[in-house]
Amino acid sequence: MNSPMDETDDRQDEVGPGWRQRAVSKSLSAARSRAEQRVQALLDAAFALMDERGTTQFTIQEVVDRAKQSLRGFYQYFNGKDELLFALLEESIRESLKDIQSAVESESEPLERLRAFTTRLHEWCEPLGTRRKRGTHNRIPISEFSLQLALKDPERLAAAMTPVSRLLLDVLKSAAAAGAVRVTDVQRASLLIQQTVMYGWLMNRFVSNSRARVSADDAWEFCLRGLGG
């Protein structure tokens, strides 16, 4: 036989979280919000240093000082500088994806959507200065870090780029289904487009004449011919 207290507890379980659960939830939410603010302050400080210097040659202590936080606090959120740089890379990828999606969605025809993706991706990956500046921050240091990461931890970089790769695959599938391009292996064609566009900027660094460098339109025309469009 249940006691009155047991029955009260049972009723409380039925109606949902009690005051204790609500109090804990509020406490966790407040702690999460503070943590997010502190992490964002560290990211903002690192971006600011990177933009000022045009390089990732800054110290953790400099980031902490600019963010007005403690070194101990930094290590609560990041294992070290490489993890901080990876967070900056992820933020840049997130920003680029949002912009690329917007460009794609502004077009209605499948081929034009593919063109919008290809040219906009090129503009994001070309950090040397183009007519169409993309991004809030200096992308050269991030691009250089991504190349280092590609050698040291390619799987991690690939995972970070997955949303961009998935969007390209979806856009290419739509273009192929509409007969706008002739592709037998959509997955491989998507990979070739991404590799051609993303790392073209590296070769552009060897071309001193800026007008002779591969442009976004050049990249698109090359990919289009390869797709049989």
C-alpha positions as CSV (number, residue, x, y, z in Angstrom):
1,M,0.0,0.0,0.0
2,N,1.4,3.4,-1.0
3,S,1.9,6.2,1.5
4,P,0.4,9.7,0.8
5,M,4.0,10.8,0.0
6,D,4.5,8.1,-2.5
7,E,1.2,9.0,-4.2
8,T,2.3,12.7,-4.4
9,D,5.6,11.6,-6.0
10,D,3.7,9.5,-8.4
11,R,1.4,12.3,-9.4
12,Q,4.4,14.6,-9.8
13,D,6.1,12.2,-12.2
14,E,2.9,12.0,-14.2
15,V,2.5,15.8,-14.6
16,G,6.1,16.4,-15.6
17,P,9.3,17.9,-14.1
18,G,8.9,19.3,-10.6
19,W,10.5,22.3,-9.1
20,R,13.8,20.4,-8.6
21,Q,14.0,19.5,-12.2
22,R,13.0,23.0,-13.3
23,A,15.6,24.5,-11.0
24,V,18.4,22.2,-12.3
25,S,17.3,22.9,-15.9
26,K,17.5,26.6,-15.4
27,S,20.9,26.3,-13.8
28,L,22.2,24.2,-16.7
29,S,20.7,26.6,-19.2
30,A,22.4,29.6,-17.6
31,A,25.7,27.7,-17.4
32,R,25.4,26.7,-21.0
33,S,24.7,30.3,-22.0
34,R,27.7,31.6,-20.1
35,A,29.9,29.0,-21.7
36,E,28.7,29.9,-25.2
37,Q,29.4,33.5,-24.5
38,R,33.0,32.8,-23.3
39,V,33.7,30.5,-26.2
40,Q,32.4,33.2,-28.6
41,A,34.6,35.8,-27.0
42,L,37.7,33.5,-27.5
43,L,36.8,33.0,-31.1
44,D,36.2,36.7,-31.7
45,A,39.6,37.5,-30.1
46,A,41.4,34.9,-32.3
47,F,39.7,36.1,-35.4
48,A,40.7,39.7,-34.6
49,L,44.3,38.7,-34.1
50,M,44.3,36.7,-37.3
51,D,42.7,39.6,-39.3
52,E,45.3,42.1,-37.9
53,R,48.3,40.0,-38.6
54,G,47.2,38.0,-41.7
55,T,48.5,34.9,-40.1
56,T,47.7,32.3,-37.3
57,Q,51.0,33.3,-35.6
58,F,49.5,34.3,-32.3
59,T,49.7,32.7,-28.9
60,I,47.0,31.4,-26.7
61,Q,47.9,33.9,-24.1
62,E,47.3,36.7,-26.6
63,V,43.8,35.3,-27.3
64,V,43.0,35.0,-23.6
65,D,44.2,38.5,-22.8
66,R,42.2,40.0,-25.7
67,A,39.1,38.0,-24.6
68,K,39.6,39.1,-21.0
69,Q,39.5,35.5,-19.8
70,S,41.9,33.2,-17.9
71,L,44.2,30.6,-19.4
72,R,42.5,28.1,-17.2
73,G,39.2,29.1,-18.7
74,F,40.6,28.6,-22.2
75,Y,41.5,25.0,-21.5
76,Q,38.0,24.3,-20.3
77,Y,36.9,24.7,-23.8
78,F,39.9,23.9,-26.0
79,N,42.6,21.4,-25.7
80,G,45.1,23.7,-27.4
81,K,45.7,26.1,-30.3
82,D,45.0,23.6,-33.1
83,E,41.6,23.0,-31.7
84,L,40.9,26.7,-31.5
85,L,42.0,27.1,-35.2
86,F,39.8,24.2,-36.1
87,A,36.9,26.0,-34.5
88,L,37.7,29.1,-36.6
89,L,37.7,26.9,-39.7
90,E,34.3,25.5,-38.8
91,E,32.9,29.0,-38.3
92,S,34.3,30.0,-41.7
93,I,32.8,26.9,-43.3
94,R,29.4,27.6,-41.6
95,E,29.4,31.2,-42.9
96,S,30.3,30.1,-46.4
97,L,27.7,27.4,-46.5
98,K,25.0,29.8,-45.6
99,D,26.0,32.2,-48.3
100,I,26.4,29.4,-50.9
101,Q,22.9,28.0,-50.0
102,S,21.5,31.5,-50.5
103,A,23.1,31.8,-54.0
104,V,21.8,28.4,-55.0
105,E,18.3,29.1,-53.7
106,S,18.1,32.3,-55.6
107,E,18.1,30.3,-58.9
108,S,15.3,28.2,-60.2
109,E,16.9,26.3,-63.1
110,P,18.9,23.2,-62.1
111,L,21.9,24.2,-64.3
112,E,21.9,27.7,-62.9
113,R,21.8,26.4,-59.4
114,L,24.8,24.3,-60.1
115,R,26.6,27.3,-61.6
116,A,25.7,29.4,-58.6
117,F,27.2,26.7,-56.3
118,T,30.4,26.4,-58.3
119,T,31.2,30.1,-58.7
120,R,30.3,31.0,-55.2
121,L,32.4,28.1,-53.8
122,H,35.3,29.4,-55.8
123,E,34.9,32.9,-54.5
124,W,35.0,31.5,-50.9
125,C,38.0,29.4,-51.6
126,E,40.0,32.2,-53.4
127,P,41.5,34.3,-50.6
128,L,43.8,36.4,-52.7
129,G,41.4,39.1,-53.4
130,T,38.7,39.0,-56.0
131,R,36.1,41.4,-57.3
132,R,33.6,39.7,-55.1
133,K,34.9,39.7,-51.5
134,R,33.4,36.9,-49.4
135,G,33.6,36.4,-45.7
136,T,33.9,38.5,-42.6
137,H,37.5,37.6,-41.9
138,N,40.9,37.2,-43.6
139,R,40.6,33.8,-45.3
140,I,44.3,33.3,-46.2
141,P,45.3,32.1,-42.7
142,I,42.3,29.8,-42.6
143,S,43.0,28.4,-46.0
144,E,46.6,27.7,-45.1
145,F,45.5,26.0,-41.9
146,S,43.0,23.8,-43.9
147,L,45.9,22.6,-46.1
148,Q,48.0,21.7,-43.0
149,L,44.9,19.9,-41.6
150,A,44.4,18.0,-44.9
151,L,47.9,16.5,-44.5
152,K,47.7,15.9,-40.7
153,D,44.0,14.9,-40.2
154,P,42.2,14.6,-43.5
155,E,39.2,12.8,-42.0
156,R,38.5,15.7,-39.6
157,L,38.7,18.2,-42.4
158,A,36.4,16.0,-44.6
159,A,33.9,15.8,-41.7
160,A,33.9,19.6,-41.4
161,M,33.3,20.0,-45.1
162,T,30.5,17.4,-45.2
163,P,27.6,20.0,-45.3
164,V,29.2,21.7,-48.3
165,S,29.8,18.3,-50.1
166,R,26.3,17.2,-49.4
167,L,24.8,20.4,-50.8
168,L,26.9,20.0,-54.0
169,L,25.8,16.4,-54.4
170,D,22.1,17.4,-54.1
171,V,22.5,20.2,-56.6
172,L,24.4,18.0,-59.1
173,K,21.8,15.2,-58.7
174,S,19.0,17.7,-59.6
175,A,20.9,18.9,-62.6
176,A,21.6,15.4,-63.8
177,A,18.0,14.4,-63.3
178,A,16.8,17.3,-65.3
179,G,19.2,16.4,-68.2
180,A,21.2,19.6,-67.8
181,V,24.4,17.6,-67.5
182,R,25.5,14.1,-68.5
183,V,26.9,12.3,-65.6
184,T,27.2,8.6,-65.1
185,D,28.7,8.7,-61.6
186,V,27.2,11.7,-59.7
187,Q,29.2,11.0,-56.5
188,R,32.6,11.0,-58.3
189,A,31.6,14.0,-60.5
190,S,30.7,15.9,-57.3
191,L,34.1,15.1,-55.8
192,L,35.9,16.2,-58.9
193,I,34.1,19.5,-59.0
194,Q,34.8,20.2,-55.3
195,Q,38.5,19.3,-55.7
196,T,38.9,21.4,-58.8
197,V,37.3,24.5,-57.4
198,M,38.5,24.3,-53.8
199,Y,42.2,23.9,-54.5
200,G,42.5,26.0,-57.6
201,W,43.3,29.0,-55.4
202,L,46.6,27.2,-54.4
203,M,47.8,27.2,-58.0
204,N,46.6,30.8,-58.4
205,R,49.3,31.8,-55.8
206,F,51.9,30.9,-58.4
207,V,50.5,33.3,-61.0
208,S,51.8,36.8,-60.3
209,N,49.5,38.5,-62.8
210,S,46.1,38.7,-61.1
211,R,44.2,38.9,-64.4
212,A,45.8,35.6,-65.5
213,R,44.6,33.7,-62.5
214,V,41.7,31.2,-62.8
215,S,38.5,33.0,-62.0
216,A,35.2,31.7,-60.7
217,D,33.7,31.8,-64.2
218,D,36.8,30.0,-65.6
219,A,36.3,27.2,-63.0
220,W,32.6,26.9,-63.9
221,E,33.2,26.7,-67.6
222,F,35.9,24.0,-67.1
223,C,33.6,22.0,-64.8
224,L,30.6,22.4,-67.2
225,R,32.6,21.0,-70.2
226,G,33.7,18.1,-68.0
227,L,30.1,17.4,-67.1
228,G,29.1,17.4,-70.8
229,G,26.8,20.5,-70.3
